Amino acid sequence: MDIVLDSCALAPLVKDLRGGGRKIFRVDEITVRASKKLLRIVIDNRRHLIDEWERTCGSELVKQLVVTWSDLGALCFLKFQPKVPPQLKRSLRQAGFDDTVDKLIVAIALHTTDRAIVSEDSDFWDPEHVKKKGAVDATLRSILEREGSISVYTLKMLVDAVTLS
């Protein structure tokens, strides 16, 4: 399954352990599934999404994660810089979805086989109602599914959907 990983979903995957005063990367559920060829993480060709991950989660941890996923063959770069079609962009804006990086995530997802976004950010569910995260009837999730055929998952939803057995 091809996924686009939001930095809010990436943050719980990199745990800040204090071993000798430095951060240590730990193996996570995404990496385990990637190692079994069940998941591929899709990135834009200009690496803007990786830059956002580094700003949010820490440069060194993200670099380690990118190397790990690259070594597993689980990191996939688009050959072009994607854009959100005007009609979908308009619908998203009307629903209060206007963050540049979030729109990039949608654009990347539109150009993947499985059209799947993994996010813990309420903006991908319902910007007006934080408690709607993970709800199938959340406003943004519904727009993305209806107008872009994009599925939105929380980490738990993804782990449940992509089983190891």
N, C-alpha and C positions, 0 to 999 in steps of 0.2 A: 504494500500500500504506500503510495506517495503522499507525504504530508508536508504542510508548511507550519513551522513551529514559531509561535509568537514568543517574544522575550518573556512575557509573564508566565508562559508555560515552561520556558527554559530555566527560569530562576530556581524553582524547586528541585531541578535535576542536578544543579551544582551546589553541593552542600559546603558551607564554610566551616571546615574543621580547623581547629587551631593546633596544628602539629608543628612544633618548632617555630611558631610565629608565621607560618605560611599557609595558604589555602591549598587544599588537596582535592582533586577531582574524584568523585566516587562513581561507580558504575550505576546506571539507572535503568529504568524499565524501557526507555526508548532505545538505549544502546544495546540492551539485551535482545530486543526484537530486531534491531538493525543487524546485529551479528548473525541472526538466524535468517536473514534476508526477507523478513516479514515487513520491514519498513524502509523507506528511503526518505531523506529529508531534502526538500527542494529549495534552492536558493536562487535569487536573481543574479544575472551575470556580472553585475557591477559590485556585488557583495554588500549592498546597502543593508540587507537584513543581518548579515554577520556583524557589520558595524554597530547596528542597534543592539544586538545581543551583547557585544563587548561593552557598550555604554551602560547597559542595564545590569549585566551579570558579572562583569569584570573581565578584562582583556585576557589575562593569563588562563583563566579557567576556560573561556570560550575557545581560545587557541588550542588548548589541549583537547577539547571536545571535537573541534573541527578536524584535527589531525586523526583522532580516534575514528570518527565517522568516515573520513576519507580513506583511511587504511582498511576499513571494513567494506568500502565500496558503497557506502550508504548515503553519501552526500552527492547530490545531483544539481548541477548548475544549468539554468536555462540558457539557451544560445542567444537570447535577445532580451532586451529590457521590456517587461510586460506593462500593460496599461489596463485600467478598468474602463470598459465601454461607457460612453456618456450617459446612457439611460440608467445603468446600474449605479453609476457615480451619483446621479441626481437622486435616485431613490435612497441611497445610503446617506447622503447629505441631509435630505429631508427628515431622516430618522435620527439625526444628531451624530452621525458617524463621519468625522472629518479629519481625523489624525492621518498625517502623511504616511507614516510607517504602517499603520493599520490598512490603509488603501493599498500599499505595496504588497502586503500579505495577501489581500484579496486578489490583486492582479496576478501574483505568482500562482495562487491556487487555481485560477481560471485556466491556466496553461499546464496543468498537471493531469495525469490520467484519472486520478481518483477524486480530485477537487475536494481535498480535506484540509481544514485548518484546525490546529490544536491550540487552544487558548484558555487561560484562566482569567483573562481580562473581561470584565462585564461589558465593555464596549462591543465585543463580538456577540453578545447575547442581547442585552437591553441596556443602553446607556442611562436610561431614566430609572431603572430598577435593578440595583446591584444584586438583589436576592434572586433574580431570574437566571443567574448563571447556571447553565446546564439544563434549563427548561426547554422542552421542545417547542413551546409556544412563544418563546422570547422574540421580540420584534425584529432585531437584526438577524438572528439566526433564520427566521422565517423569510426575510427578504433575500438573504444570501442563498437559501435553498430554492426559493421560488424563481428568482431572476437570474441566478448564476449557477444553479445546480451544485452549490457548494455545501458540504456538510461541515458543521462545527462541532468539535469535541472538546471536553475537558480532558486532562490527563487520565483521570480515572475512567472516563467513557472510552478513551482510546485503548487503554490497557485491557478493559473488558471486551472491546470489540476485536482486538488483535491478540488472540490467545496464543500461548506458547505450545499448546498440545496439538 
